[in-house]
Amino acid sequence: MANHGTSPGLRLRQALAVERPLQLAGAINAYSAMLAAQAGFRAVYLSGAGVANASFGKPDTGVTTLADVCEDARRVAGASGLPLLVDADTGFGDAATCVEALEEAGAAGLQIEDQVDHAKRCGHLAGKELVSVKMMGERVHAAQSAKRDASFIVMARTDAVSVEGIDAAVARAQRYVEAGADMIFAEALGSLDEVRRFTEAVAVPVLVNLTEFGRTPLFTLEALRDAGAAIALYPLTAFRAMSAAAMDVYHTLRSEGTQASLLERMQSRQELYRTLGYDPHGPGAPTAPPSPTTQGGAP
């Protein structure tokens, strides 16, 4: 990764200053983050569901650990050169340790949520349980107190809209800002009016999660800009498209017995090398192995 001369947190804040809403692309692994950078995104996001689904084949129900998340975060942050915001779920029981570990992994910031530890669920599913405002405030305060880099971002997510209603959710967000949250993640919003309720009530940037097949409509950037949103998050958009493409490939291979019909939909070897910044013919490139005939073997 190039040396940008500034901390990841500062670079994420700078990206937010030049692009509103900042499009935050979900990247489930290092190569996905490199593709996002190639496409022009200024920042990337590592989803907790992405870690659970893609790295472990598990649902997003709190089954992964801080060490699991840090391993993926380290790879993503190190590959693309883009600042990385990381989903830290409920803080894994210790928000301060989360900050320390993710700073060490090269992340620009983390997001912690106000769900209970033992029953953590995807933010767009029913049956979520929330901790008290006081307990979530303690999580935020602990995270802020553990920062070594003042620019590292502590984002507080509230899942209260679908549990307690919009008024309670906005009130929670205000309390989380008082506790030290740098930004607010307003989960599972159902309308632009709800977006405005948050952006008008809190004095810090507000992120809107545009995950597909959930409670939130797929708002355009223009609509979000008019509503005052600072960040538009697409946490698993590429992963879902990649997974659908992979299923199509596997079915085609089984039914046709060849990948010939798939070639036009594939990334070429040359495109792969271009993304990786690799020149197979450059200095130090490996030489071709000798042919079998030069070794006395059959051709």
Order of alpha helices (4+ residues) and beta strands (2+ residues): alpha-beta-alpha-beta-alpha-beta-alpha-beta-alpha-beta-alpha-alpha-beta-alpha-beta-alpha-beta-alpha-alpha
